[in-house]
Amino acid sequence: MNTKVNFAGGWDTVWGAVSGQLGGVATLLTVIGMLMVLFSVLAWIYQKRRGANMQGLGGVFVVLFIGAVMAAPGAIIPGILRIIDWVANGLIALVNSTSRG
């Protein structure tokens, strides 16, 4: 029995239908969200490198959170699901190979 898990394919179908109805807005939100995440990570690294007081970074983490929420449907969720697919398919292949002897 050759079972293959494909959670990412299901998500791509659902998100494709939703984003198709929204036009280019979904892509724009994903791009802006990823840029916000990138900016906030770079700002955090810069502040850490400067040795600044790390208590004043609340704004950086707020931007990180908002950017992650904006980018989640188009970038973060599919990435996580692809990792889960890879792990699950690896485990299934391992169980199948050990059960055959």
Residue pairs with C-beta under 8 A, 6 or more apart in sequence:
1 96
2 96
3 92
3 96
4 89
4 92
5 84
5 85
5 88
5 89
5 92
6 85
7 81
7 84
7 85
7 88
8 78
8 81
8 82
8 85
11 77
11 78
11 81
12 78
15 26
15 73
15 74
15 77
15 78
18 26
18 73
19 26
19 27
19 73
19 74
26 73
26 74
27 74
29 70
29 71
29 74
30 70
30 71
30 73
30 74
30 75
32 67
32 70
33 66
33 67
33 68
33 69
33 70
33 71
33 72
33 74
33 75
34 67
34 71
34 75
35 67
36 63
36 64
36 66
36 67
36 70
36 71
37 64
37 67
37 68
37 71
39 63
39 67
40 60
40 61
40 63
40 64
40 67
41 64
43 60
43 63
44 57
44 60
44 61
44 64
47 54
47 56
47 57
47 60
48 54
68 76
